[in-house]
Amino acid sequence: MVLSHGTTVLPAFMPVATQAALKGLTPLQVEQLGISLILNNTYHLGLRPGIEILEQAGGAHAFQGWRKNLLTDSGGFQLVSLSSFTEITEKGALFASPFTGEPTMLTPEESIRIQHAIGADIIMQLDDVVSSLTTGPRVKESMQRSVRWLDRCIAYHKASGNDKTQNLFAIIQGGLDANLRKECLTEMVKRKDDIPGFAIGGLSGGEEKDIFWKMIKLCTDDLPEDRPRYSMGIGFAEDLLADCVFPTRTARFGVALTFNGPLNLRLSKHSTDFRPVDDGCPCPTCTNGTSRALLHSLITHETVAAHAITQHNLVFQARLVIQGGA
């Protein structure tokens, strides 16, 4: 996949740098791990530092010192995660700012405007997101509204002229209802001339794995083969797909990911284990002589251990995705 800031080989795992920072690593360290695509969040960056500062900085690439490709989530997920502070109308989502408490309206047009200021290579439509466990008429309402909001995003994006350098992806919704998923997919594929890629949203929210995979397959079977597919918010090793905070979050708890399963380096059995986390791993942690014993000794009180495990976990996740797609 060739974008404005270089080539990203697919399939790829995308680390999450929600607020223009990947927890535990500098942008240069992330780039040196071979990662060429990360995620920023529109909702958070729109509130802080805000559009004006991002524009003054020359976009989020310059603001955070990231030289490779960037994708922005539209902020739609916050409709679920901050639902107690959100009111959804046809106009958009009315939030209470977590910083000031002031009401903040995020419309499809405003979401795209913020993403233009961020300067991401891939931008996402604003969608009306509900929990994957939601049932009843709200699921159909959110799916149909997501289609209407996609049209508003396309119109604003094309009018701006940014569609030449920033790629707008649609997000397929419909909950766990196969018929609603198919309806949403059909409507969004009709707009493929204006959509360089498609995302599968509204999953990985607590549903059973077999249902999750059924929804993924239902979508991928009918998506255009010449467009990239993005499975949102999924990052557990057994799922192999897309983006998630899991590798970095679990590293901060002292857990290294390996092909033989998670390795909890807090356990005392590692205190005299002088092997690397994984003999076959090319990450800096495993190749520079850092032992399990050292990581065990440091993980509870020195952040350098979390940094080292984060580097390993990101490389592991990237290797896993590549092997899974081979």
N, C-alpha and C positions, 0 to 999 in steps of 0.2 A: 504494500500500500504506500504510494508515493504522495506525500503531503508537502506543505510549504516549508517545513523544517526538517525535511529528510525522509528517508524510507523506514517504514516499520514492517518487519517481516511478520506475516500472519501464519498460524495463530499466534497471539501475543497475550501476555498477562499485563495488566495496566495497574501499577501501584497508585494508591490514593494519596494525593497531597491536597486535602480539602481546602485549607486556607493558605495555599501557595507555599506549603512546607510539608515535606515527607518526614514523618516523625523519626528522629534518630540519625538521619543522613543529610549531607549537603547535596545540592543539585549535581555538583561535580562527581561526588561519590556514586550517586545513582547512575549517572551517565557512564562512569567507568565500569559499572556492573553489566553494561551492554543493553540497558533499558532505553528505549527510544520513544516511549509514549507514557505520559502520566495524566492524572485527572485532577482538575481543580473544580471547586463548587461555586456556581453562580450566585446562589443565595447568600453564602457566607462572604464572598468577595464583594458582592454588591453592597453589603452592609459595612464591611470593614476589610480593606481600606476605603472602598467606595469607587465609583466610576471616575470622579475627577482625578484622584491620585493615580489610578491605573492609567488613565490617558496621559497624564503628565509623565509617568514613568516610561511610556511607550508600549504599554500592554503588560500582561502577566509574565510573558517570557523574560522581559528585561527586569521586571519588578522582583522576580524570584531567582534570576540568574540561570534559567533553564534554556538550553540551546536546541533541544529536540522537540518532538511533537507533543501537542497538548490537546486534551479533550476537556470540555466543560459539561458537567451535569447541569441541567436547566434550573434546578431548585425544586422540581416536582416532588422528589422524595420527601422533602420537608413537609409536604402536605400530610404525610403519614406520621413522620417522626415528631412533628410539632403540632399534631392535630388539635390538641387542646387549646392552642393559641391561634388557630387558623379558621377563617370563614371562607368557604368556596362559593363563588357566584360565577355567572357566565362571563363577567368581565375579567375575573382573575382570582387570585388568592390574597386575602387580607391577613397579614401577619402582625403580631405584636413583636417589635424588635426585641431580641434577647438582651441588647445592650442598653436601650433607653426606654423600652416599653411602648414607644410610639408606634401607631399603626403604620404599616408599610404594605402597599399594594403591589403585588407581583403579577403583571399581566403577561400574556404571550409576547406582546411587543416589547415590554420592558425587559423580559428575560433575554430576548435576542439582543436588545440594545446593550445590556450589560456584557453579554458574551462577545459582542463586537468590540467593546472597550477592552475586554480581557485579551482578545486577539487569538483565541484558541483555533487550532487547525480543524478540529471537529467540534461542532456545537450541537446541542440537543434541543428539540422542541420542548416547550413547557407542556407537560401532560397533567391530567387530573388523576392522581394516584390514590388508590385505596389499598388497604392491607390485602394480601393474597388470601386471607381467611375470611374476608368480607363476603357476604352473600346477599341476595335480594336485589331490588331495583337500583340500589346505589352503584352496583357494579356496571350495569348497562348505562346508567347516566354518565359515569366517569369515562367509559369507553367512548361513547358518542361525543362527549365534550372534548376528549383528547383529539378526535378527528377534526372537530371544528377549530380547536386551538392550533392544530397543525397548519390548517389553511391560513390562519392569521400569522403564524410564524413565517410561513413561506412568503406571504405577501410582503411583510415587513423586511425580511431578509433580502428579497430580490430588489425591492425599491431602494435599498441602501447601497446596492452595488457590491456588497461584501460577499455575495455568493460566488464571486470569481476566485476568492482565496480561502474562504471558510466554508466547510462542508456541513450542511444541516442534515441531521439524522432524525427520522421519525421514530416514535416509541410505540410499540404494539401493546395495547392494554386489553382487558377483558377478564381479569381475574382467573379463576380456575374453571370458567365456563367455556367449553370448547366452541360452542356456537358463537359466543360473543368474540372470542379470539379470532375466529375465522372471519367474522364480519369486519372487525377492525383491520385485520390483515388485508382483506380485499380492498377496503376503502383506501388504505395507505399505499398499497401497491399501485393503485390507479394514479397516484401522484408521483410515480417514480422518476418522471422526467425532471422533477424539481428536487429529488431526494437522492443524494449520493450514497446513502447507507441506511440501514434499519437496525433498531435496537429492540430487544425483547425485555419489557419492563413488568413491574408488578408481581415478580416472583421472589423466591428465596425469603419468604416472610413467615416461615413456620409450617408450610404445607409438607405433606409426606413426599419423600423422594420420588416415588413412582409417579405421583401426580405431577410433580415438578417436571420430570423428564418427559412426560406425556405432552405437557404444554410446550416445552421447548421443541420437541419433534414436530408437533402440529404446526408451529410457526416456521421452522426451518425448511420443512417440506415444500412450502409454497412461496418462500421468499425468493426474489430474483437471484440467480446464481452469480451474476456479475457485480453484485454489490456486497460490501462487507457487512457482517452480522455481528452485533454487539450484545452479549448477554450480560445484563446489568446487575451489579452487586453480588456477583458470585465468585468465590475465591477459595473455597475448601478444596483440598487436594483431590478428593474423589470427583469433584465437579469439573475441574480443569479449565474453567472458562472465565475470561473477561476481567472484572475489576473487583477488588475487595480490600478492606483494611485488615483482614485476617493475618497475613504474614507479618506485618509490622506490629500489630497489637499483640499477637502471641509471642513475638520476640521479647517484648517488654516484660513478659511474665516468665522469661527464661526457657521458652520452649522452641527448640529447633526442629524444622520440618525435614524429614528424610524419606527416602523411598521405602524404608522399613517401618515407617510410622513416626509419629511425633516423639521427640527426645526431650524429656523434662530435665533440664540441666540443674535444677534446684535439688534434685534427689541426691542423697549422700553417696550413692553408689558411684557417682561420677567424680568424687573427690580425689581418687587416685587413678583416674583413667586419663592417660596422657596422649591418647589418640585425638586426631581432629574430629570434628562433628561428623564429617563424611569424607573418607579417603578419596573418593572419586569426584568430589565437588571442586569446580574451578574458582570458587569465590575467594576473595582475599582472606577471609577468616580461616578457611580450610587449607589454604596454600601457604600461609605465612607462619605456620607453627603454633597457632593458637590452639591450646588443648581443651578438652572437655573439663579437665580438672581446673584450669585457670578460669574458665567461664563459670563453673560452679562456685568457685571462691569469690568471684566478683559480682555475680548477678544481683545479689540482694542489696548492694550498697554502692556500686560503681556503674554509672550510665554507659561506660565504654563497653561493658559486656552486652548490654541491650543493642548498642550500635553494631557490634560484631555479629550478633545473632540475626539482626535485621538484614545485614548484607547477605548472610547465608540464605535466609528465608526467601528473599527476593530472587536470588539466583536460582534457588531450588524451584520456586514457582514458575519461573520462566522456562527452565529445563523441562519441567513436567508438562507444560502446555505444548512446547515444541514436540516432545516425544508423543504426546497424545494426539497431535495433529499429523504426525508423520505417516 
